[in-house]
Amino acid sequence: MIALCHSHHDKADGGVWTFEQLRGMKQNPYLTGGSVQGQIDWLRSGIALRAGGGDMIDMPVFLNVGGRKIVWVTRDSDGRAMLNLNLRRADGEIVFFMSNNDWLVSGHVHDVEAAPQGRTLRCEDTVNGIDVCLKFCEATADDYRGMVRIPWSVVEGAIHEWPILVATMTAKIVYPRPVTITDTRIILPGGNTMVGCSFASAGVAAIMV
């Protein structure tokens, strides 16, 4: 696996580089440099995060751990939701940081995947046990009705403009507390587990002191 931007990926497919040159990229990857950065271009008024088997709908803060916001939402001047993430190594050094849809990967990581159509963003730091994967799609009211398990009246009370952005997240977080987010559950320290929990229009969806 070689992490390439869209334009370089197309060039590689077109045969611009020889196999020897590509192997050289693998041996001396760009990601060993200072940072890699990009932007999520999805902007919708409504946003829902799918994580741990549940849905967090129109929440200012999706996850707060140890007094630190890990996943949260801000809004631009037009009221459109922008995603923010703060993932750090156990020593507090930043690995993956997203501010108002602009993301930055700092230092050496194992892999970064930013799909050309903007539907998938993943950062994996296997040495430090950190992994985050975000998948994005647009959903109309009819689309989303088929996704959620909570009463539709709750969704209607939280979302006032369609379509919305649906972001599906899995992650392994180590700082300031270890948290694992899978497709079906959120695993907290001490074996505490949240399964299929959904929230709408509250201040913080999930908080751990």
C-alpha positions in Angstrom: 0.0 0.0 0.0 1.3 3.4 -1.0 -0.6 6.5 0.1 -1.1 8.8 -2.9 -3.2 11.8 -3.6 -5.9 11.6 -6.3 -3.7 13.1 -9.1 -0.7 11.0 -8.3 -2.9 7.9 -8.0 -4.2 8.5 -11.5 -0.6 9.0 -12.7 0.4 5.7 -11.1 -2.5 3.9 -12.9 -1.4 5.5 -16.1 2.1 4.1 -15.9 4.0 7.3 -15.1 6.3 5.5 -12.7 8.2 2.3 -13.1 7.8 -0.6 -10.7 11.2 0.3 -9.3 10.2 3.9 -8.7 7.0 2.8 -7.0 9.0 0.4 -4.8 11.2 3.4 -3.9 8.2 5.3 -2.8 7.2 2.4 -0.6 10.7 2.3 1.0 10.8 6.1 1.4 7.2 7.1 2.0 6.0 10.6 2.0 4.2 10.0 5.3 7.6 9.9 7.1 7.7 13.7 6.6 6.2 16.3 8.9 2.5 16.1 8.1 -0.2 15.2 5.5 -3.3 17.3 5.3 -6.6 17.6 3.4 -10.2 18.7 3.6 -13.6 17.2 3.8 -15.9 18.9 1.3 -19.1 17.6 2.7 -21.2 20.5 4.0 -24.9 20.0 5.1 -27.0 21.7 7.7 -27.9 18.4 9.4 -25.3 15.8 10.5 -25.6 12.4 12.2 -22.8 10.3 13.4 -23.3 6.5 13.3 -21.0 4.8 15.9 -21.2 1.9 18.2 -24.5 0.7 16.7 -26.3 3.9 17.5 -27.0 7.3 16.0 -26.0 10.7 17.4 -28.1 13.3 15.6 -27.5 17.0 15.6 -25.2 16.9 18.6 -22.7 19.8 19.3 -20.4 17.2 21.0 -20.4 13.5 20.0 -17.6 12.3 22.4 -15.9 13.9 25.4 -13.3 11.9 27.2 -11.5 13.1 30.4 -12.7 16.7 29.9 -11.4 16.8 26.3 -13.6 17.0 23.2 -12.7 14.1 20.9 -15.4 14.4 18.3 -17.5 17.5 17.9 -19.3 19.8 15.5 -19.0 23.5 14.7 -20.9 25.5 12.1 -19.9 27.9 9.3 -21.5 31.3 8.7 -24.3 29.5 6.7 -25.1 27.2 9.5 -23.6 24.1 7.8 -22.1 21.5 10.1 -18.3 21.0 10.2 -16.6 18.0 11.8 -13.8 18.2 14.3 -11.6 15.4 15.8 -8.7 15.3 18.2 -6.8 12.0 18.3 -3.5 11.8 20.2 -0.9 9.3 21.2 -0.7 8.2 24.9 1.9 10.9 25.5 -0.5 13.6 24.2 1.2 14.2 20.8 -1.3 14.8 18.0 -1.7 12.0 15.4 -4.9 13.0 13.6 -6.5 16.4 14.1 -9.5 17.8 12.2 -10.7 21.4 12.6 -13.8 22.6 10.7 -13.4 19.8 8.1 -9.7 20.5 7.6 -7.7 17.5 8.6 -4.0 17.0 9.5 -2.0 13.8 10.1 1.2 14.6 12.1 4.4 12.5 12.2 4.8 8.9 11.1 1.7 6.7 10.8 1.2 3.3 9.1 -1.4 4.3 6.6 -3.6 7.2 5.4 -6.5 6.6 3.1 -8.4 9.6 1.6 -10.7 8.2 -1.1 -10.9 10.4 -4.3 -14.6 10.9 -4.0 -14.3 12.0 -0.4 -16.4 9.2 0.9 -13.8 7.6 3.1 -11.0 9.0 5.3 -8.8 6.7 7.4 -5.7 7.1 9.5 -3.9 4.2 11.1 -1.0 4.4 13.6 -0.4 0.7 14.4 2.6 1.4 16.6 0.6 3.5 19.0 -2.6 1.6 18.7 -4.6 4.4 17.1 -7.0 3.9 14.2 -9.9 6.1 12.9 -12.1 5.5 9.9 -14.8 7.9 8.7 -17.2 7.1 5.9 -19.5 9.8 4.5 -22.8 9.8 2.6 -25.7 12.0 2.0 -29.1 10.9 3.2 -32.6 12.1 2.4 -35.4 11.7 4.9 -36.5 8.5 3.2 -32.9 7.2 3.2 -32.3 7.9 6.8 -35.7 6.5 7.9 -34.4 3.1 6.7 -31.2 3.5 8.7 -32.2 4.4 12.2 -33.9 2.4 15.0 -35.1 5.3 17.1 -38.6 6.8 16.8 -38.9 8.9 13.7 -40.5 11.7 15.8 -37.2 12.1 17.6 -35.4 12.5 14.3 -37.9 15.0 13.0 -37.4 17.1 16.2 -33.7 17.2 15.6 -33.4 17.6 11.8 -35.1 20.5 10.1 -33.5 20.4 6.7 -32.8 17.5 4.3 -30.7 16.0 3.0 -28.2 15.5 5.8 -24.6 14.3 6.1 -24.2 10.8 7.7 -20.8 10.1 9.0 -20.0 6.5 10.1 -17.1 6.2 12.5 -15.0 3.4 13.9 -11.9 4.2 16.0 -9.3 3.1 18.5 -8.5 6.0 20.9 -5.8 6.0 23.5 -5.7 9.5 24.9 -6.7 10.7 27.4 -8.5 7.4 28.1 -8.7 4.2 25.9 -11.9 4.0 24.0 -12.7 1.6 21.1 -15.6 2.4 18.7 -16.8 -0.5 16.5 -19.8 -0.8 14.2 -21.8 -2.3 17.1 -20.5 -0.9 20.4 -18.4 1.7 22.2 -16.0 0.0 24.6 -14.9 2.2 27.6 -12.2 1.5 30.3 -13.2 -1.1 32.9 -15.1 -3.1 30.4 -18.0 -0.7 30.3 -19.8 -0.9 27.0 -22.4 1.2 25.1 -24.4 -0.8 22.6 -26.7 0.8 20.1 -27.2 4.0 22.1 -28.8 6.9 20.2 -29.0 10.6 21.1 -30.6 13.7 19.5 -30.3 17.4 20.1 -28.5 17.2 23.4 -25.3 18.9 24.5 -23.0 15.8 24.6 -23.8 12.4 23.3 -21.2 10.4 25.2 -19.0 11.7 28.0 -16.5 9.9 30.2 -14.7 11.7 33.0 
